[in-house]
Amino acid sequence: MAGRPRSPECDHAILDAALAEYAANGLDGMSVDAVATRAGVSKATIYRRYPSKAMLVAAAALKAADEQAPIADTGSVRGDLTTALRNLRRLLDDPVVGAAKRMLLVDAERNEELARMHAESVRDRRRGVFDVFRRGVERGELLPDIDMEFAADRVGAHVFYRNLVTRVAITDAYIDQIVDEFLVRYGVPQSAGSGTAPKAW
């Protein structure tokens, strides 16, 4: 006989509770008991889904990233990158999600299982950025020989540095500057005879 289907509501409750507990206590300090109590489920329900705390934390972090910082398709590279960076800022500024993200970077250095799953989730997220670049190349907005790995680093590095190191506010103007400078480096200049005034890239 097939088992009962998993409840999406239960999954959300577990992952939201796990993220809150992790943000407050870190991997070593969080307990599955506390997650179960906060989510209103049994420990067995959690372990059936996530056999280890590392798997639970990784799933919770990925869910938060997908919900709060999706990679949009706005129809232009400028729009896609601006939206993505504003979403990333919102994620990092969130008192729970941002704290969990910063904690995750530290714990991944000490826990091999968490490091592996975090690296996989980062690769998944970067594929969304690569899709932005591919669409830009196909539309003639970006240079066809763009180094996608390096370019992806350039997009997010400024935001992460300000959030993790300098702790300076990330404003809309700062995000616009990041995108402007990215397009100066990788954008295809508009033809002077195209009839359209070139953008200030």
HELIX and SHEET records of a PDB file:
HELIX    1   1 PRO A    8  GLY A   29  1                                  22    
HELIX    2   2 VAL A   32  ALA A   39  1                                   8    
HELIX    3   3 LYS A   43  ARG A   49  1                                   7    
HELIX    4   4 LYS A   53  GLN A   68  1                                  16    
HELIX    5   5 VAL A   77  ASP A   93  1                                  17    
HELIX    6   6 VAL A   97  ASP A  107  1                                  11    
HELIX    7   7 GLU A  112  GLU A  138  1                                  27    
HELIX    8   8 MET A  148  TYR A  161  1                                  14    
HELIX    9   9 ARG A  162  THR A  166  3                                   5    
HELIX   10  10 ASP A  172  TYR A  186  1                                  15    
END                                                                             
